[in-house]
Amino acid sequence: MALRTAPAPYESRFDSGRICLDLLATTHPGERLHAVGPLRAWIAGAGLVPPGTPLGHADASWLTGFWELRGHVGQLVRLGHTVLTEPYDSALGRLNEAARVPTPVPRAVRGADGALVRELAGPPECAALLAVLARDAVELLTDPVARAALRECEGDNCPLLYLDTSRGRRRRWCSSEVCGNRERVARHRRRAALTRA
């Protein structure tokens, strides 16, 4: 009898092709930005700040900002630009408002080995990081080529969105290693069941 082990801790996913879509992925299969610690880890993992940037000043108010922006981006991306509704226009206004804020200022400094590395001129503020995400969403929403490449994962119960930049535009899953692997395993089990029957 095999021992059951605890599930591996959730690892952030950054395979959608756009940082704003990676933010949307933090809701599946459950809320991933449920506390400040996971938010700090997501900010660093997403590359919103250079490696090693201290984020100790991030607090619970940051969660609210990221959740709100995520909701607006999700609404805008899923509804499509041809929808003329008050909620769409409201989300668009909030996105544009977030995009207006100045983004963090990078600078080049010498690292320990003398090579130039990137760091921020000061501690990043929540609104500045949200501006980076909002600007990415604005670029996605206003680029017809990127919009045409936007797909929803075909995996069972997977609502994640991604940009299909594959050769021939035949990508079916948000991640070949996650949803693609699940589909291949399910297909194998179906074939094995038919063989036994």
GUMITOR-280374 format. One record per residue (C-alpha): residue number from 1; z, x, y. Coordinates in nm, 2 decimals. Example, Ala and Ser with C-alpha at 12.3 -4.5 7.8 and 13.67 -1.06 7.14 Angstrom:
BEGIN
<pt k="1" Z="0.78" X="1.23" Y="-0.45"/>
<pt k="2" Z="0.71" X="1.37" Y="-0.11"/>
//
This chain:
BEGIN
<pt k="1" Z="0.00" X="0.00" Y="0.00"/>
<pt k="2" Z="-0.10" X="0.14" Y="0.34"/>
<pt k="3" Z="0.15" X="0.16" Y="0.61"/>
<pt k="4" Z="0.07" X="-0.03" Y="0.93"/>
<pt k="5" Z="0.07" X="0.19" Y="1.23"/>
<pt k="6" Z="0.11" X="0.08" Y="1.59"/>
<pt k="7" Z="-0.22" X="0.03" Y="1.77"/>
<pt k="8" Z="-0.34" X="0.32" Y="1.98"/>
<pt k="9" Z="-0.26" X="0.29" Y="2.34"/>
<pt k="10" Z="-0.54" X="0.14" Y="2.55"/>
<pt k="11" Z="-0.77" X="0.39" Y="2.70"/>
<pt k="12" Z="-0.97" X="0.30" Y="3.01"/>
<pt k="13" Z="-1.34" X="0.25" Y="2.96"/>
<pt k="14" Z="-1.59" X="0.40" Y="3.20"/>
<pt k="15" Z="-1.91" X="0.32" Y="3.03"/>
<pt k="16" Z="-2.06" X="0.04" Y="3.23"/>
<pt k="17" Z="-2.27" X="0.26" Y="3.46"/>
<pt k="18" Z="-2.10" X="0.15" Y="3.78"/>
<pt k="19" Z="-1.74" X="0.20" Y="3.89"/>
<pt k="20" Z="-1.72" X="-0.16" Y="4.02"/>
<pt k="21" Z="-1.82" X="-0.28" Y="3.67"/>
<pt k="22" Z="-1.56" X="-0.05" Y="3.52"/>
<pt k="23" Z="-1.30" X="-0.22" Y="3.73"/>
<pt k="24" Z="-1.41" X="-0.56" Y="3.58"/>
<pt k="25" Z="-1.35" X="-0.41" Y="3.23"/>
<pt k="26" Z="-0.98" X="-0.38" Y="3.31"/>
<pt k="27" Z="-0.94" X="-0.75" Y="3.22"/>
<pt k="28" Z="-1.06" X="-0.72" Y="2.86"/>
<pt k="29" Z="-0.92" X="-0.78" Y="2.60"/>
<pt k="30" Z="-0.62" X="-0.84" Y="2.83"/>
<pt k="31" Z="-0.49" X="-0.73" Y="3.17"/>
<pt k="32" Z="-0.50" X="-0.35" Y="3.17"/>
<pt k="33" Z="-0.38" X="-0.30" Y="3.53"/>
<pt k="34" Z="-0.04" X="-0.47" Y="3.46"/>
<pt k="35" Z="0.17" X="-0.21" Y="3.63"/>
<pt k="36" Z="0.15" X="0.07" Y="3.88"/>
<pt k="37" Z="0.14" X="0.34" Y="3.61"/>
<pt k="38" Z="-0.18" X="0.22" Y="3.44"/>
<pt k="39" Z="-0.34" X="0.16" Y="3.79"/>
<pt k="40" Z="-0.27" X="0.52" Y="3.88"/>
<pt k="41" Z="-0.42" X="0.64" Y="3.55"/>
<pt k="42" Z="-0.72" X="0.42" Y="3.60"/>
<pt k="43" Z="-0.78" X="0.55" Y="3.96"/>
<pt k="44" Z="-0.77" X="0.91" Y="3.83"/>
<pt k="45" Z="-0.98" X="0.84" Y="3.52"/>
<pt k="46" Z="-1.24" X="0.65" Y="3.73"/>
<pt k="47" Z="-1.28" X="0.96" Y="3.95"/>
<pt k="48" Z="-1.18" X="0.78" Y="4.26"/>
<pt k="49" Z="-0.97" X="1.08" Y="4.34"/>
<pt k="50" Z="-1.01" X="1.45" Y="4.24"/>
<pt k="51" Z="-0.81" X="1.56" Y="3.93"/>
<pt k="52" Z="-0.45" X="1.63" Y="4.01"/>
<pt k="53" Z="-0.43" X="1.42" Y="4.32"/>
<pt k="54" Z="-0.08" X="1.29" Y="4.36"/>
<pt k="55" Z="-0.06" X="0.91" Y="4.35"/>
<pt k="56" Z="0.32" X="0.87" Y="4.36"/>
<pt k="57" Z="0.29" X="0.67" Y="4.68"/>
<pt k="58" Z="0.10" X="0.39" Y="4.50"/>
<pt k="59" Z="0.32" X="0.08" Y="4.47"/>
<pt k="60" Z="0.30" X="-0.28" Y="4.35"/>
<pt k="61" Z="0.10" X="-0.38" Y="4.66"/>
<pt k="62" Z="-0.18" X="-0.17" Y="4.53"/>
<pt k="63" Z="-0.20" X="-0.39" Y="4.22"/>
<pt k="64" Z="-0.26" X="-0.70" Y="4.43"/>
<pt k="65" Z="-0.54" X="-0.53" Y="4.62"/>
<pt k="66" Z="-0.72" X="-0.41" Y="4.31"/>
<pt k="67" Z="-0.68" X="-0.75" Y="4.14"/>
<pt k="68" Z="-0.81" X="-0.93" Y="4.44"/>
<pt k="69" Z="-1.11" X="-0.70" Y="4.48"/>
<pt k="70" Z="-1.18" X="-0.72" Y="4.11"/>
<pt k="71" Z="-1.18" X="-1.10" Y="4.13"/>
<pt k="72" Z="-1.43" X="-1.10" Y="4.42"/>
<pt k="73" Z="-1.66" X="-0.85" Y="4.25"/>
<pt k="74" Z="-1.65" X="-1.05" Y="3.93"/>
<pt k="75" Z="-1.74" X="-1.37" Y="4.10"/>
<pt k="76" Z="-2.03" X="-1.22" Y="4.29"/>
<pt k="77" Z="-2.18" X="-1.04" Y="4.00"/>
<pt k="78" Z="-2.14" X="-1.33" Y="3.75"/>
<pt k="79" Z="-2.26" X="-1.60" Y="3.99"/>
<pt k="80" Z="-2.57" X="-1.43" Y="4.12"/>
<pt k="81" Z="-2.70" X="-1.41" Y="4.47"/>
<pt k="82" Z="-2.89" X="-1.74" Y="4.46"/>
<pt k="83" Z="-2.57" X="-1.95" Y="4.44"/>
<pt k="84" Z="-2.49" X="-2.10" Y="4.77"/>
<pt k="85" Z="-2.13" X="-2.21" Y="4.75"/>
<pt k="86" Z="-1.82" X="-2.16" Y="4.97"/>
<pt k="87" Z="-1.63" X="-1.96" Y="4.70"/>
<pt k="88" Z="-1.93" X="-1.72" Y="4.67"/>
<pt k="89" Z="-1.96" X="-1.68" Y="5.05"/>
<pt k="90" Z="-1.58" X="-1.63" Y="5.07"/>
<pt k="91" Z="-1.59" X="-1.36" Y="4.80"/>
<pt k="92" Z="-1.89" X="-1.19" Y="4.98"/>
<pt k="93" Z="-1.70" X="-1.19" Y="5.31"/>
<pt k="94" Z="-1.39" X="-1.03" Y="5.14"/>
<pt k="95" Z="-1.61" X="-0.77" Y="4.97"/>
<pt k="96" Z="-1.78" X="-0.68" Y="5.30"/>
<pt k="97" Z="-1.44" X="-0.66" Y="5.47"/>
<pt k="98" Z="-1.31" X="-0.42" Y="5.21"/>
<pt k="99" Z="-1.63" X="-0.20" Y="5.23"/>
<pt k="100" Z="-1.58" X="-0.15" Y="5.61"/>
<pt k="101" Z="-1.26" X="0.06" Y="5.57"/>
<pt k="102" Z="-1.32" X="0.44" Y="5.59"/>
<pt k="103" Z="-1.31" X="0.61" Y="5.25"/>
<pt k="104" Z="-1.10" X="0.91" Y="5.15"/>
<pt k="105" Z="-1.22" X="1.23" Y="5.31"/>
<pt k="106" Z="-1.30" X="1.51" Y="5.06"/>
<pt k="107" Z="-1.28" X="1.88" Y="5.14"/>
<pt k="108" Z="-1.36" X="2.20" Y="4.95"/>
<pt k="109" Z="-1.07" X="2.44" Y="4.90"/>
<pt k="110" Z="-1.03" X="2.75" Y="4.69"/>
<pt k="111" Z="-0.87" X="2.69" Y="4.35"/>
<pt k="112" Z="-0.63" X="2.93" Y="4.17"/>
<pt k="113" Z="-0.93" X="3.13" Y="4.03"/>
<pt k="114" Z="-1.11" X="3.15" Y="4.37"/>
<pt k="115" Z="-1.37" X="2.89" Y="4.28"/>
<pt k="116" Z="-1.42" X="2.60" Y="4.52"/>
<pt k="117" Z="-1.26" X="2.27" Y="4.41"/>
<pt k="118" Z="-1.26" X="1.93" Y="4.57"/>
<pt k="119" Z="-0.94" X="1.77" Y="4.71"/>
<pt k="120" Z="-0.87" X="1.50" Y="4.96"/>
<pt k="121" Z="-0.78" X="1.58" Y="5.32"/>
<pt k="122" Z="-0.47" X="1.36" Y="5.28"/>
<pt k="123" Z="-0.30" X="1.12" Y="5.04"/>
<pt k="124" Z="-0.54" X="0.84" Y="4.96"/>
<pt k="125" Z="-0.45" X="0.49" Y="5.09"/>
<pt k="126" Z="-0.51" X="0.18" Y="4.88"/>
<pt k="127" Z="-0.76" X="0.03" Y="5.13"/>
<pt k="128" Z="-0.96" X="0.35" Y="5.13"/>
<pt k="129" Z="-0.99" X="0.35" Y="4.75"/>
<pt k="130" Z="-1.08" X="-0.02" Y="4.75"/>
<pt k="131" Z="-1.35" X="0.06" Y="5.01"/>
<pt k="132" Z="-1.51" X="0.30" Y="4.76"/>
<pt k="133" Z="-1.52" X="0.03" Y="4.49"/>
<pt k="134" Z="-1.64" X="-0.23" Y="4.74"/>
<pt k="135" Z="-1.93" X="-0.01" Y="4.86"/>
<pt k="136" Z="-2.03" X="0.05" Y="4.50"/>
<pt k="137" Z="-2.04" X="-0.33" Y="4.45"/>
<pt k="138" Z="-2.24" X="-0.37" Y="4.77"/>
<pt k="139" Z="-2.49" X="-0.12" Y="4.64"/>
<pt k="140" Z="-2.52" X="-0.30" Y="4.31"/>
<pt k="141" Z="-2.55" X="-0.64" Y="4.46"/>
<pt k="142" Z="-2.82" X="-0.53" Y="4.70"/>
<pt k="143" Z="-3.03" X="-0.32" Y="4.47"/>
<pt k="144" Z="-3.29" X="-0.53" Y="4.28"/>
<pt k="145" Z="-3.35" X="-0.27" Y="4.02"/>
<pt k="146" Z="-2.98" X="-0.23" Y="3.94"/>
<pt k="147" Z="-2.94" X="-0.61" Y="3.94"/>
<pt k="148" Z="-3.23" X="-0.64" Y="3.69"/>
<pt k="149" Z="-3.06" X="-0.39" Y="3.46"/>
<pt k="150" Z="-2.73" X="-0.58" Y="3.46"/>
<pt k="151" Z="-2.64" X="-0.72" Y="3.11"/>
<pt k="152" Z="-2.35" X="-0.89" Y="2.94"/>
<pt k="153" Z="-2.23" X="-0.74" Y="2.61"/>
<pt k="154" Z="-2.36" X="-0.92" Y="2.30"/>
<pt k="155" Z="-2.04" X="-0.83" Y="2.11"/>
<pt k="156" Z="-1.83" X="-1.12" Y="1.98"/>
<pt k="157" Z="-1.59" X="-1.24" Y="2.25"/>
<pt k="158" Z="-1.68" X="-0.95" Y="2.48"/>
<pt k="159" Z="-1.75" X="-1.06" Y="2.84"/>
<pt k="160" Z="-1.80" X="-0.70" Y="2.97"/>
<pt k="161" Z="-2.09" X="-0.62" Y="3.20"/>
<pt k="162" Z="-2.29" X="-0.30" Y="3.21"/>
<pt k="163" Z="-2.61" X="-0.15" Y="3.34"/>
<pt k="164" Z="-2.88" X="-0.11" Y="3.08"/>
<pt k="165" Z="-3.04" X="0.22" Y="3.16"/>
<pt k="166" Z="-3.14" X="0.29" Y="2.80"/>
<pt k="167" Z="-3.50" X="0.38" Y="2.71"/>
<pt k="168" Z="-3.68" X="0.06" Y="2.65"/>
<pt k="169" Z="-3.40" X="-0.15" Y="2.80"/>
<pt k="170" Z="-3.27" X="-0.24" Y="2.45"/>
<pt k="171" Z="-2.90" X="-0.17" Y="2.49"/>
<pt k="172" Z="-2.70" X="-0.46" Y="2.34"/>
<pt k="173" Z="-2.34" X="-0.37" Y="2.38"/>
<pt k="174" Z="-2.10" X="-0.25" Y="2.64"/>
<pt k="175" Z="-2.02" X="0.04" Y="2.41"/>
<pt k="176" Z="-2.19" X="0.15" Y="2.09"/>
<pt k="177" Z="-1.86" X="0.30" Y="1.98"/>
<pt k="178" Z="-1.66" X="-0.02" Y="2.04"/>
<pt k="179" Z="-1.86" X="-0.34" Y="2.02"/>
<pt k="180" Z="-2.16" X="-0.18" Y="1.85"/>
<pt k="181" Z="-1.94" X="-0.04" Y="1.58"/>
<pt k="182" Z="-1.77" X="-0.37" Y="1.53"/>
<pt k="183" Z="-2.11" X="-0.54" Y="1.49"/>
<pt k="184" Z="-2.23" X="-0.28" Y="1.24"/>
<pt k="185" Z="-1.91" X="-0.32" Y="1.03"/>
<pt k="186" Z="-1.94" X="-0.70" Y="1.04"/>
<pt k="187" Z="-2.30" X="-0.67" Y="0.93"/>
<pt k="188" Z="-2.21" X="-0.44" Y="0.64"/>
<pt k="189" Z="-1.93" X="-0.68" Y="0.53"/>
<pt k="190" Z="-2.18" X="-0.97" Y="0.53"/>
<pt k="191" Z="-2.43" X="-0.78" Y="0.32"/>
<pt k="192" Z="-2.15" X="-0.67" Y="0.08"/>
<pt k="193" Z="-2.03" X="-1.03" Y="0.05"/>
<pt k="194" Z="-2.39" X="-1.15" Y="-0.03"/>
<pt k="195" Z="-2.43" X="-0.88" Y="-0.29"/>
<pt k="196" Z="-2.10" X="-0.98" Y="-0.46"/>
<pt k="197" Z="-2.20" X="-1.35" Y="-0.46"/>
//
